Amino acid sequence: MTFKDLDLNKPLLKAIDAANYTVPTLIQEQTIPLVLKKKDIIASAQTGTGKTAAFALPILQLLFDKQDAPKKGKKIRALVISPTRELAVQIGKNFKAYSTYTNLRPTVIFGGTGIEPQIEILKKGVDIVIATPGRLLDLHKQDLINLAHIEILVLDEADLMLDMGFIDDIKKIERLCPETKQSLLFSATMPYKVEQLASSILKSPERIEVTPTSSPTKNVSQLLYYVPKRNKIELCLHLLRNTVKGNVLIFRRTKFGVDKLEQALSKNGYNVDRLHGDRSQSERQTALNKFKNGKVNILIATDVAARGIDINELDTVINFDLPNIPETYVHRIGRTGRANHFGQSYSFCSADEKSYVKKIQQLINVQIPIEEHHPYPLDPSAKPIVHKKKGSKYKKGRKGEGSKKKKKRWY
Ligand code: AMP
């Protein structure tokens, strides 16, 4: 199948050509015709499958084909909601590239950076907004954005948006758009809460599923290292010195863990940067650009900060901490081994993470090969270390006190 077979118009075909896409990916083949038929869609697809173009191209075509000439430019007609700033920026870049030969104007709106330039762009008039929920609602509160003319709404990475606690924001945004709109929901995983959200927003949706998250790509080799928690940094250094080649994305579960590992690797002379939710927008963007341009070859990240980010030709993924959600393992290692590129993944498992390995192997239905010959083996009978908090038995304050305190995100 070619893009021409998908009935895309000339300006889009020209942009596709300029992007050097020769054939549509599976999700594009399935999604584009349905979006063009104005169907609501619930699609299970990960980053890397080409899902951005799968919704961006037909949205651009629908908007391009139906233009209300005199009022052109004064109404926002399509809205894409993204959980993270980085993903919003990336989607925005794609929209910009694909709309090059049209008169449609996309813009990106996200927090953590000055609001004024965004207001200026909105005032000039845009057709498509790609936004993170918080900043979008801020602008709406100040009456600076009107969502009453949205024809198409996209919720991208819906599972992550729910994990990040955006459920109320999403529902609010959805209610600000007209009821007659077309809605598209994309999610890497389809837990019950995503299905619930979908049924409250989508009207008789078509279901699309591409590469179930339970199957890691065949282009990624996997290796498991049992290692005491206290030796993980040494093992990481050992692998970087002796085994790992090319650029490396290292996953840690917490922001604190990311910082700690960054310090250790820097101290040992490695060129390294980090990505997590406590860093400012510009710091995150710089870290990512440096990694993409090869200025640093090791990036350490939490799952949320790294999700959705497209890094071409990533050689190695290290799971410094194993994820407690098995699907996350598949997402992580799926960052490498894309598009005929071969990748390696190394996972460190300490005594308290053994149950995660079990769950991951059940999901992927494969026994991950174990590397037994390394300098920091874990005693097979080792039991998890349980850290008891001193004095926790005698809590200060009344029972239930502090329960309303906002939980700080650790990702
Ligand atoms: P996405 O899943 O949208 O993040 O896309 C992953 C990568 O695939 C991006 O770098 C896109 O530019 C690229 N891509 C999207 N569609 C195609 C295609 N049909 N052929 C080749 N590359 C593509």
Residues whose N, C-alpha, C, O or C-beta is under 5 A from the ligand:
A	BS01	AMP	N20 Y21 T22 V23 P24 T25 Q46 T47 G48 T49 G50 K51 T52 A53 D310
